[in-house]
Structures are given as C-alpha cells and as structure tokens.
Amino acid sequence: MIKSIFKLAAAFWIMSVLFTAGTSAEVQVWTSDIITNDMAGTAVKELKAVTLVGAKNGTFSGKIVVESSAILKGVKASAGVLTGKDGIIPAQNIQIRYGKFWDKHGNKEPRGPDILMETSPEAAPVKDRNAIIPVWVTVKVPKDAKAGIYSGEITVQPAGSASVKVKLNISVEDWTLPDSQDYRIFSDFVQSPDSLALEYNVPLWSEKHWKLIDRSFKLLSPTGGRVVYVPLICRTNFGNEQTMVRWIKNGENKYEYDYTILDRYLDSAEKNLGKPKQIIFLVWDICMSVKSLERGLWGNDKGQGTREGRTELLGKGPRVTLLNPVTSETGVLTLPRYEDPASKALWQPMFAEVLKRMRKRELEKNMMLGIMPDLWPNKEEVAFWKEISGGSAWAIHGHAGSAKDVMIGNKGLYKIADIGYAAFVYNLVYNVNPDKGRLYGWQNPALLSSYQRFEMNAASTSYIRQLLAFNITGGQQRGLGRLSAEFWYAVKNKKGERSGAVHSRYPENNWRNLDIADWFLAPGPDGALATARLESFVEGTQVCEARIFLEDALLTSGKKLKLGADLAKRCQEGLDEHHHAMWKTVWSNDEDLKLVGKTDGNCRNPPEALWFALEKAGKKLPEYWSGPARTMRAEEARKGQELFVVGWQEREKKLFALAGEVAAKLETK
C-alpha cells in the first residue's frame, strides 16, 4: 500500500516543515492532489508528502496549496533531484506551475484556479473565500528509469513568510508507456491559429504567430491527439479568416497557388504535435448549402446575423484567400459553386499539388475532407470532391448518426463517398457493469468519437480524468472528438471585454448548439498555457493506454496463453475494479449499478446514459430535466467525487504494475 510505504517518511517531513503559525498567521500551506476541488468545504487542509504513482515515460502531477486571508503574490517553489535505489529523476524533469483563475468569458470560463502559470499570479480573497494559489508539481519520468520509489523535496516560499519544505515521492512501476505518437486511444483537438493571432495581436503567419502555433501544438502533444485541420476555404465555423493555400490571379479566371502557409503549418504540426493521424481539409461549410436558410438559424441576435450572412451568400460558391504576391495583401475571393463546370479547372490543379505534397510527407493515406455538421453537402458537391481528391473520405461533427455509416468502404455519404470520421453528441454506448459483459470501444473499426459539447469547461478534473475510459469501455466510440485547444473568447467588444470565440466573427457558419464552446488551453503572457483540465486529460489518457495494453493481451489468444491463468485473472480483476470505481463517480448506489450493463445509444454522456438505463431497469426516478432530477445528479456527482478520491492512486498503480508484469511475460518492455 502506498500509504504504508510513505507513512514514516511523510510523518518525519511533516514534523520538520514550518507550517501556518511558524510562518504567518494569515498563510497556510497544505497538500492536495489533482483530482481534489481545493475550494470545496470538504477539502482536507493537511500538510503531508506529495505522493505520486506512475509509469516510465509518463507525466504525473500533485499539488501544494498556498492559502491566505490576504492578497497572495510572489509565491515561489523549486524542486531538487529525486533519488531512488537504482538511479535518479533529474530536477529538470520536474515542472513547477501555479494555478490561476480565469477572467470573465461571458460566464463560460472554467471553474477554479485552472490556468497553469509558469510564474506565480496574484490571488485575492473573494467574498467568504480566502486567496489560494495551487502549486502544481509535474514529474516527467524518464523512459529508461528503473522501477522503484524516488524521493526528494519541494521548497515553497510564500512571499513574506518562511519557506516550507515538502517531501515529494513517486512510485514508478515497471512498465513503459508508449510515446504519445504511438497511443492507441483516439482524441481530436482543434487548434486555432486565428485565436492566437487575435489574443496576442500579431499578424497572421508572422514569425511571432508561428512561435505561438508551435507552442500550442507542443502542449497538445502529450494527449496523443494528432488530428490536424487545414482550411482550404475561409470564414468557416472554426473561425479562420484565411485559407492555408492562397490563390494568385494569373489572367481571366486563371490562378496560381501559394502553398507557403500549408507547408509551414504541417511542418509545425509534425515537429511539435507528432505525425498526424488525420489531416482534415476544410472544403465545405453550412453557408454553402442551398438549404442554409432552412437550418441552424440561431445566435445572440436570434439568427438575424446568421440569416443575413447566408442570404448574401446563397447560391454562391466557396470563399478562398486571394494573395497579391507583390504587396502581400490578401482579400476574399468567391469562386463558382462546385456544381459549376468551371470549378474543376480551378480546383483540380491546386489539389493535385496538395496531394503531391502529402505523398512526399507520407501522409496521403491520412487525408480527409470536411467538415459537415448535421447539414450535408449535396450529392453533386460530394461527387465533385470525390473526383478532385481521388476518393478521400469525409469527416462529420454532428448530433447523431449511424455507426455503420462511419466506416471506410461503406460509402455512408449518399453511397458516393466514405465518412471516415465522426464526432457525435448522441448515439453513444456505455457499459456500466462489466459483470454483465464487456465492451471494447477502442477496437471499433469505425472511427467514431464522443463530442462532449458545453461540458469540458465546467467538468471536474476527476470526471475529465475518467472520460476517455468511459468511452473506450463503451460499445461504439473510440475516444473524444471536437475538443478545443484555444477557442477561448479572443474576440473583444468595444469596451475591451471578451465577447466571443473566433467563429463568432462569421455568423453565416453558425452551427447553433454544435459550435465549439470549451477549450483546454489558456492564454498566458507569452503564448498558450496548459490547464488543470488538460493535465487531468493527459493522465487519464495514460491510464487508458495501460487499460488497452492489458485488454489487448487478454483478448489475443496467443498473448493470453503466455500470461498464464493467474496473471490473466488478476489483470481482469484490476480492470474491473477500475471500471466499477469509474462508474461510482456517477452514481453511488452499488445495487443500482449492478442492474445495468450496456446502455442504449440515445444519450450524450455517462450520467445521462446511466439515468435512462436505470429507468429502463425499473428504478423510479424524476423526469430527467426536472429540478429534483438535477439536484439528485448534482448530489451524486458530489458523492462520486468523494468516493473516487479514496484509493484512486492505488487503482492506477495496480494497472501500471499489471502492465509491467504482462510486458515481462510478452517480452515487450
């Protein structure tokens, strides 16, 4: 047990630190973990060792909270080398960051001190809450580290108070996580160059802008999500002002093409994010539909701006960026519709060169076209792009759809083209009780992901940590999609207040309640920063990789035979223990959870899926959207958080340890 391993060491260090009365009557320092809500009244404010568990080649975090009844500023922390029996983890592998609260984003901002600053922010008491600054301690375990316990210390220096020394221990299991480039779990983050340009007031595609893009991709790299979106049309639902291939006029209805931005963007992605799994070329959006005035008319102006924009564009073709190579000035060029016979001569040479460049990068098999909401391009448009692209599949981000249509070879788009990837709000299948049968969404040949709209900013770190596991243990979805990197409110109104995301500039492509409304990165002084939610997502991803590694061994007959009966049994028990604890975060009643196996697909998230499944199983519950039902779900979430905190590290440690045993048997260490 971790508690027994570290009990004596922790007690010694706790006695030796200067705490509260020894520093300042107003300042308190206490230890937390990354799934605990530090502002909750139930938070245990006790100073003890920071204890982490993990595996080789992974990153793992803990927290030390500085709290004061007065303004806090100038908090500093530092870390030394971690020493183990057979080696060390260098000090440079330990990252120190400081939690900061968000400013106002129209009440859409994430909760709590979510932004992870590289230097300490200033925090002030608010109403009946003291000022707090969580100090995040993140350890990157080297790939070649020896298994064992590594120990060191963190020094925390609240301004004007004596320093506090806190023991840091990490138990490293004998399993090596794959490089994020090789993760088998699926996630899809949308990176937004325009958000960065607006936030930092830099010209599009300037050297300063490229450094910002590089930084964002680097922050997303540990998630393993390597979907890259390349706009070939402008002013889309993703808020891009320009296209990444620019058009240069060369006579009457004749053009040359500039690929500079495309090349540089893919260079940045490959260098900082990793080799893309999918590159989705944006060639269509809702304002191009002949039915654009019939669907999706909604917004802050009750659809007026959307209607006006779509009316102006009705019957017109795609918009692209026109470049003057002499002056470098850019403008918007509206081309004929794809159905127009003149379109082929315009698009075919441009896309042929795109294909050539993709082949050179060995990425031609990773190409897709996009992007569709619930409203699709018509058959003629789909047929046009089938010919131009050589048969590339399409991607959809929508409310719902058939999983069988999201399959290469099934020609789910009018029986003309494949739908190769979908991020759906509905049609999600979960599995509550593995004793009633097990599902393995990560094995699904169809690339279908869960789009958790409007939830990711408000979600707790424990929920985010488990969300990928909820999905890969379900029946259809292989992970999470349409996640946002930087779609915070970079657009400001005349008063200088944050008023909207970049896509709000182009209401003609408003997708209503499919618009991206969450984000996992944060604006820092010099570029994007990670958030507490992103770190929780990364750690949840690492746990899922351990799950997939174990499940793959159990499901492959040759591998399972090598494990032997005892190890195979312990692996399944460890997986099921983690599975049961995961669902306890949603619902605390064990007897209720035993009633439900596979849920049906008419749901959007685990709590909703379980609620309707319990009703179907005969449990009497209030109407889902009623006040009593909302109160009940909130209370279950509160109790679930408290239950999950107990033993969560032990459960993850067990999965990593089992993965190490399996790797030894399979000789894959």
C-alpha positions, 0 to 999 in steps of 0.5 A: 500500500502506498500509504504504508510505504510513505507513512514514516517518511511523510510523518518525519517531513511533516514534523520538520516543515514550518507550517501556518503559525511558524510562518504567518498567521494569515498563510497556510500551506497544505497538500492536495492532489489533482483530482481534489476541488481545493475550494470545496468545504470538504477539502482536507487542509493537511500538510503531508508528502506529495505522493505520486504513482506512475509509469516510465515515460509518463507525466504525473502531477500533485499539488501544494496549496498556498492559502491566505486571508490576504492578497497572495503574490510572489509565491515561489517553489523549486524542486531538487533531484529525486533519488531512488535505489537504482538511479535518479529523476533529474530536477529538470524533469520536474515542472513547477506551475501555479494555478490561476483563475480565469477572467470573465468569458461571458460566464463560460470560463472554467471553474477554479484556479485552472490556468497553469502559470509558469510564474506565480499570479496574484490571488485575492480573497473573494467574498467568504473565500480566502486567496489560494494559489495551487502549486502544481508539481509535474514529474516527467519520468524518464523512459529508461528509469528503473522501477522503484520509489524516488524521493526528494523535496519541494521548497515553497516560499510564500512571499513574506513568510518562511519557506516550507519544505515538502517531501515529494515521492513517486512510485514508478512501476515497471512498465513503459508507456508508449510515446504519445505518437504511438497511443492507441486511444483516439482524441481530436483537438482543434487548434486555432491559429486565428485565436492566437493571432487575435489574443496576442495581436500579431499578424497572421503567419508572422514569425511571432504567430508561428512561435505561438502555433508551435507552442500550442501544438507542443502542449497538445502533444502529450494527449496523443491527439494528432488530428490536424485541420487545414482550411482550404476555404475561409470564414468557416465555423472554426473561425479562420479568416484565411485559407492555408493555400492562397490563390494568385490571379494569373489572367481571366479566371486563371490562378496560381497557388501559394502553398507557403502557409500549408507547408509551414503549418504541417511542418509545425504540426509534425515537429511539435504535435507528432505525425498526424493521424488525420489531416482534415481539409476544410472544403465545405461549410453550412453557408454553402448549402442551398438549404442554409436558410432552412437550418441552424438559424440561431445566435445572440441576435436570434439568427438575424446575423446568421440569416443575413450572412447566408442570404448574401451568400446563397447560391454562391460558391466557396470563399478562398484567400486571394494573395497579391504576391507583390504587396502581400495583401490578401482579400476574399475571393468567391469562386463558382459553386462546385456544381459549376463546370468551371470549378474543376479547372480551378480546383483540380490543379491546386489539389493535385499539388496538395496531394503531391505534397502529402505523398512526399510527407507520407501522409496521403493515406491520412487525408480527409475532407470536411467538415459537415455538421448535421447539414450535408453537402449535396450529392453533386458537391460530394461527387465533385470532391470525390473526383478532385481528391481521388476518393478521400473520405469525409469527416462529420461533427454532428448530433447523431448518426449511424455507426455503420455509416462511419466506416471506410468502404461503406460509402455512408455519404449518399453511397458516393463517398466514405465518412471516415470520421465522426464526432457525435453528441448522441448515439453513444454506448456505455457499459456500466457493469462489466459483470454483465459483459464487456465492451471494447470501444477502442477496437471499433473499426469505425472511427467514431468519437464522443463530442462532449459539447458545453461540458469540458469547461465546467467538468471536474478534473476527476470526471475529465480524468475518467472520460476517455475510459468511459468511452473506450469501455463503451460499445461504439466510440473510440475516444473524444472528438471536437475538443478545443485547444484555444477557442477561448473568447479572443474576440473583444467588444468595444469596451475591451471585454471578451465577447466571443470565440473566433467563429463568432466573427462569421455568423453565416457558419453558425452551427447553433448548439454544435459550435465549439464552446470549451477549450483546454488551453489558456492564454498566458503572457507569452503564448498558450498555457496548459490547464488543470483540465488538460493535465487531468486529460493527459493522465487519464489518457495514460491510464487508458493506454495501460487499460488497452495494453492489458485488454489487448493481451487478454483478448489475443489468444496467443498473448493470453496463453503466455500470461498464464491463468493467474496473471490473466485473472488478476489483470481482469480483476484490476480492470474491473475494479477500475471500471466499477470505481469509474462508474461510482463517480456517477452514481453511488448506489452499488445495487443500482449499478449492478442492474445495468450493463450496456446502455442504449445509444440515445444519450450524450454522456455517462450520467445521462446514459446511466439515468435512462438505463436505470429507468429502463431497469425499473428504478423510479426516478424524476423526469430527467430535466426536472429540478429534483432530477438535477439536484439528485445528479448534482448530489451524486456527482458530489458523492462520486467525487468523494468516493473516487478520491479514496484509493484512486492512486492505488487503482492506477498503480495496480494497472501500471504494475499489471502492465509491467508484469504482462510486458515481462511475460510478452517480452515487450518492455 
